[in-house]
Amino acid sequence: MTHRAGFVALIGEPNAGKSTLTNRMVGAKVSIVTHKVQTTRARIRGVAIEDETQIVLVDTPGLFAPRRRLDRAMVAAAWSGAADADIVVLLIEAHRGISKGVESILKGLSNLGARRPVALAINKIDKVKAEVLLELSQKMNEGYPFAKTFMISAERGYGVDDLKQWLAAELPEGHWLYPEDQIADLPMRMIAAEITREKLTLRLHQELPYQLTVETDHWTERDDGTARIDQVIYVARDGHKGILLGHRGETIKAVSQASRAELEEFLGRKVHLFLQVKVREKWLEESERYSEMGLNFKDGNV
């Protein structure tokens, strides 16, 4: 039996459904999903199996016009993920069509060269009529020579199996890159931090989620089989700390409970989670914070 393995980079605008598609293909939650844009910061790799093929999915940050150092580092990480991949899948939203952002990504793909196949996945197909989908597919394929076009709903699972089977057949022959039971290559410390950041993003409003970061400070395995996880939430201003804590600490308590519950489900054992909020005005300019996120600080330079 021939084994295959390789990297598939999922690229697209923020909120196109890359994290949802990653989780759907892996069959477990490895990438955080919220209704807010730019949730994914690092290149998160999920590992999916299809017959004798191991598909390593690189869920990249959304491609958008960057304004801050963090934005620039995220966009650089996304294009780097595409450049390193065996196959690239461009996700676009059916109901949004060909936006300026999508046009910009098509130009970027042309600059990458034709060294790897690029597939188009039109997501959220349940939101538009068939004739709109066909017209969108035709226009996109006129703008770029896609190897294959798929109509999918990452959330509901429509068309995802077809995409997965095609990817499995297209990847190069070779030994698997990860153990059979591994579903992600992020360190558990980072997955734990991402889970807490997801809960914060869902709970908080407006700009605040983009002004904070979460790091796992200590991870202690206890003799009774439980884990103690200490995390630090860095915010840029004193005012942010107050919002995050909430009235009588209600907000941080709710976030802690939600994060702990998901961590326990993910790890399959009891977790003692302790959250601490620290104000660091310049955290967005500290290289150490970027390393913790799996980003290159230098990529944020103007």
N, C-alpha and C positions, 0 to 999 in steps of 0.2 A: 504493500500500500504506500503510495507516494504522499509524503508530508509536505505541506506548504506553510510558509509563515512570512509575515511582513507588516509594515506600518501603513495605516490608512489615516490621512489627515482630514478632519472635518473642518471646513472653513465656511465663513458666511458672516453676515451682519449680526450684531448683538440680538439675542432673542429669536434667532432663526430656528432654534430647536436642536442645536448640536449636542447639548448635554442630555436632553431627553432621548435623542437617538442613540447616544453612547450607552446610556443606562438600559435602553430597550434591547440593544444588540448583546450587551454583556449579560443581561438577565438579572442584574442587581444594580443597586444605586452606588455608583462610584463617582459621579459628578453632580455637584449641587445644581438645583433647578429652582429658580424663582421667577416671578412675573417681571422682575426688574431687569433692565439691560445691563450688559457688562458684568454679569455675575461671575463668570469664569475668569480667573486671572492667570493661572498657570496653565501649562500644557499638561493636561491630565490624561494619562494613558489607561484605557480600559482594555481588558483582554477578553475577546470573544472566541468561541470555538464553533466551527461549522464543518462537520464531518472530520476530515484529516487535516484541516487548515486552522492555524491559529492567527486570528486577525487582531492586531494591536491597534486599537483606535486612539488616535491623538485628538482629544477634544480641545481645540484651541480657543483662546479668547476671541470674542467677536471683533471683526475688522470694522473700524470706524475712524473718523477724522480725530486724531489725538490732540489733546490740549495740554495735558500735564505730563510730567516725567513718567508717572505710573502708566498713563495711557499709551505713551510711546513705547514703553517696555513691553506692554501687553500686545500691541500690534506687531512689534518686532518678533515676539515669541510665536505669534500665529503664522507669520510668513516663514519663519525659520522651520516651524513644524511642517509646513507645506513643502518646503524645499528639501527636507530630509526624508519625505515619505516615498513609499513605492507607488501609492495611488492617492489621489486627492479627490475628495467629494465636496462639491460646492452645494451648500444648502441655501435655498431661497424660499421665502414664504409666498404661497400661491396668491393670497389676497393682496399682497403688497406689490407684486409684480417686479418690474425692472426699475428699481429706485436708483438714485445717484450713487448710493453706496454699492449697489450691485454692479453698476457700470464701472466704478473704480476698481472693484475686485477683479472684474474681467480684464481690465488693463494690466493689473498686477499679475494675473495668471499668464498673460502673454509674455510678460517679462521673465517669468520663471523658465520659459522654454518648454519644449515638447519631450522632455526626457521621461515623463511619467504620464500614464493615462489620467484624465480628469473626468469624473462622472458628475452629472447634474442630478440633484435630488430636489424635486419641487415638493415642499412640505406643507402640511395643513390643507390638504386637497379637499377636505370636507367643507371648507369655507367658501368654495367657488364652484361654478358650473363647469361641466365638461368642456364646452366650447372655449371658455376662458383659459382653461388649462392647456388645451391644444395650441391656442394662439401664443400663449406665454412660452411654451416649450419650443415652438417654431422660431420665435424671435430670439430666444436665448441661444439656440443652436446656430442661428445665423451670425450671432456675435462671437461665438467661440466653438471650435471643433470638439465638442464633448464626445468621449468614447461611448457613452450610454446615458440615457435619461430615464429617471425613475420618478414615478408619482407615489408619494408616501404620506402617511400620517404617523409621525414618530410617537405621538401621544397614544393613538389608538392601535398602532401596529400595522395598519394597512400598508402593503407593499414593502415592508421592511425585510421580510424573508427573501424576497426576490433580490433586493440590494445586497443582502448578506451573502447569498449564494453566488452572485456575480463576483463580489469581492474575493470570496474564497477561491474561485476558479482563476482569477487574474493574478493573484499574488505569486511570487516566485517559489519554486521548489526549495526545500531546505528544512533543517531541524527547527523545532519549536523554540521560541526565544524565552519562554517562561514555563515554570512548572504547570502541570495540567490544572491544578486547583487554584491557581492564582488569578484573581480577577482585576487587579490594578497594580501599577508599579510605583504608586506614591507611597512614601513611608506612612505608617499608621499615625504618627504624630501629625502629619500634614492633613491626612483624611479627617482626623478628629478636629483639627482647627477649622477645616472647611465646613464640617457639619455645624459647628457653633456659629460660624460666619453666616451660613445659610439661615439659621434661626434668627439671627440679628437682622439680616436683610429683610426677612418676611415680616418682622415685628416693627421695624423702624420705617420712617417715611422720608420722602424727598432725598436730599443729598447725603444725609448722615451715613448710610451704608458705604458710600464711596470714600468717606473720610476716616474709616476705621480699618484695622486689620487684626487678625487673631493669631496668636502663636501658642503652641503647646510648650510650656516652660519645663514641666517635669512629668514623667510617666513612671509610676512606681507599681511594680507587680507585688501584690500582697500574698502572704502565706496562705490565706484562706481562698485564693483563686480569683479574688476581685482585683480591680485595677484602680489606682488613684491617679487622676489626671488633673494637673494644674495648668490653667491657661491664662494668658494675659491678653486683654483687649486694649489695643493702643488707639487712642483718639487724639485729635489735633488740638482740641480746645477744652477748657474747663466746662463751658456750657454744654458741650457734647456729653461730657461725663454725667452731668445731671440728668439729661434726657435718657441716657442709656440705663442709668440706675432706676429712674422712674420714681413715682411717689411711694415712699416707704420701701424702696427697693423692689417694687412689684415687677417692673420690666425685666430687670436682670434675673430675678427669680424665675419668671416664666420662661425666659430664654434658656436658663440653666436646666430646668426640668425637661423642656422639649429636646434639648441637645443630649442630655443624659439618656433619655428614653431611646433615642435613635442610636446612640453609641452602644447601649446595652444590646439592642437588637442586632446591630452590625457585628459586635464582638461575641455575642452569645453568652454573656456573663454580666455580673453586677459591676457597675462603675460608680465610683465616687468622684464627682466632677466639682472642681472649685474654680470659679471665675474671678479674676481681679481686673479692675479697670485702671489704666494708667494714662495720664496726659503726657504726650510727647509731641510738642508743637511741630517739630521738623521730621516726623517719622517718614513722610513722603520723600524726604531727601537723604535717607539713611540706607546705605548699601546692604546692611545686615537684614533689614526688613524685606528687601527684595529677594535676598537669598532664601529666606524662610518661605517666600511665596513661589520659589522655583523660577524667578525671573532674573534677567541680567540687568544689573543697575546701569551699566554703561550703555545699554540699548535705549535708555531713557534720555540720553544726551540730545540736545537740540542739533 
